[in-house]
Amino acid sequence: MNIVVIPKDLVDKIGGLGTRLLCSVNEFPSFHCGMVAFGTGQGYISINKKTLKAFSLDLGDEVSLELRYNHSKYGMEMPEELDALLEQDMEGADFEPLNDGKKSQLKGEKFDFRYLLGMPPRKNC
């Protein structure tokens, strides 16, 4: 895992630990991330190897980072197809009152957001 440490004063300005964010590195398109506790009030965000490669970055490179509060309803963009399905499907209408842990499951099956985003499933390590 590759991380960028966020100083405590910026963590507080952005909304605190656990805040969902949109992150842009070196003015590349933004991606969804979350602020995780790093200790002594600092936070961090992680950047995976695929993203580093897409941005032509190597470990230890100095970067320009832009963090913005993520105003999306579910912490990521809602695909139009899923939004339309939830409007039509009566069982889907019950999605809203679920707690965060239950939102990861729909209709009794483990829900895979990667599928919704058109990404292949993760391979078990």
C-alpha positions in Angstrom: 0.0 0.0 0.0 1.3 3.5 -0.9 0.2 6.3 1.3 0.3 10.1 1.4 0.4 11.4 5.0 -1.9 14.4 5.7 -0.8 16.8 8.6 -3.2 17.2 11.5 -4.1 20.8 10.7 -5.2 19.8 7.2 -7.1 16.7 8.6 -9.1 19.1 10.8 -9.8 21.6 7.9 -10.9 18.8 5.6 -13.5 17.3 8.0 -11.5 14.9 10.2 -10.6 11.3 10.1 -13.0 9.0 8.2 -14.0 11.8 5.8 -14.8 10.7 2.3 -12.8 12.7 -0.2 -12.0 13.3 -3.9 -8.3 13.4 -4.5 -6.4 14.7 -7.4 -2.7 14.0 -7.8 -0.6 16.3 -10.0 -3.9 17.6 -11.6 -4.8 14.1 -12.9 -8.5 13.2 -12.8 -9.7 12.8 -9.2 -10.5 9.5 -7.5 -12.5 8.6 -4.4 -10.6 8.0 -1.2 -11.1 8.2 2.5 -9.0 9.8 5.3 -7.6 7.1 7.6 -6.0 7.6 11.0 -2.2 7.7 10.9 -1.5 8.7 14.6 -1.1 11.9 16.6 -4.0 13.4 14.7 -2.5 12.9 11.3 -4.3 11.1 8.5 -3.4 9.4 5.3 -4.9 8.4 2.0 -3.8 5.4 0.0 -2.9 5.3 -3.6 -2.7 1.9 -5.2 0.0 0.7 -7.7 -2.4 0.9 -10.6 -3.0 4.6 -9.9 0.7 5.3 -9.4 1.4 3.7 -12.8 -1.5 5.6 -14.5 -0.1 8.9 -13.2 3.5 7.9 -14.1 4.6 8.2 -10.5 7.2 6.2 -8.5 7.4 5.7 -4.8 9.0 8.7 -3.2 8.1 11.2 -5.9 7.0 14.6 -4.8 3.4 15.3 -5.8 0.8 18.1 -5.8 -2.3 16.9 -4.0 -5.8 18.4 -4.1 -8.3 17.1 -1.6 -12.0 18.0 -1.8 -14.9 16.9 0.3 -16.9 14.1 -1.4 -20.5 15.2 -1.5 -21.8 12.1 -3.2 -24.5 10.2 -1.4 -22.7 6.9 -1.1 -19.1 7.9 -1.2 -18.7 7.2 -4.9 -20.6 8.2 -8.1 -23.8 6.3 -8.4 -24.0 4.6 -11.9 -27.2 5.8 -13.7 -28.3 2.1 -14.2 -28.2 1.4 -10.4 -30.0 4.6 -9.6 -32.7 3.8 -12.2 -33.0 0.2 -10.8 -33.4 1.5 -7.2 -36.2 3.7 -8.4 -38.0 0.8 -10.0 -37.3 -2.1 -7.7 -39.4 -2.2 -4.5 -36.7 -4.3 -2.7 -34.1 -1.8 -3.8 -36.2 1.0 -2.2 -35.3 -0.7 1.1 -31.7 0.1 0.5 -31.8 3.6 2.1 -32.6 2.7 5.7 -29.8 0.0 5.9 -26.7 0.7 8.0 -23.4 1.0 6.2 -22.4 -2.6 6.8 -25.7 -3.9 5.4 -25.4 -1.6 2.3 -22.6 -3.8 1.2 -25.2 -6.6 0.7 -28.3 -6.5 -1.5 -30.9 -9.2 -1.8 -29.0 -11.5 0.5 -25.8 -11.7 -1.7 -22.4 -10.1 -1.2 -22.5 -6.9 -3.2 -19.4 -6.1 -5.4 -19.1 -2.4 -6.3 -16.3 -3.4 -8.7 -18.9 -5.0 -10.9 -21.0 -1.8 -10.9 -17.9 0.2 -12.0 -17.2 -2.2 -14.8 -14.1 -3.6 -13.1 -13.1 -7.3 -12.9 -13.5 -9.0 -9.5 -10.4 -9.1 -7.2 -8.5 -12.3 -7.2 -8.1 -14.0 -3.9 -4.6 -13.7 -2.5 
